[in-house]
């Protein structure tokens, strides 16, 4: 028999920041120069 208890594995410990991706301005909304219209991953 073992003398120590086995350690449990931990999953999903890191609570990452929200990404706030997606469409920021819809059809018909006015936008100014430099405003974000859409946010997506990558380039």
N, C-alpha and C positions, 0 to 999 in steps of 0.2 A: 504493500500500500504506500501511496505517496504521503509525504509529510506536509506538503503545501497544497493549498487549493489552487486549481488552475485559474488563471486570470481570464476574465471574459473579454471578448473582442469588442471594441467600440467602433460604431459606424456613425457617419454623419455628425461629427463633432463640430466641424467648422461651419459657422453661420455666416454665409457670404452676403455681401451687400446686394441690394436689389439693383437690377440692371436698367430699368426704365426704358425698355426698347419699344419700338412700334411707331405708329403714326401720331404725330403731334398736332398737325393741322389737317382738317378735313376739307372737302370740296366746298368752295364758297367762302372760306374764312380768309380774311385779309392778312397778309404777312408783310413784315418790314424787312429791309435788307439785313442779312446776317441771322435771321431767325431760323431755328431748326424746324424742318417740315417733317422729316422722318428719321428715326434712329434705328440702325440695324447693326448686326455683328460684322466684324471684318472691315473690308474696305468699301 
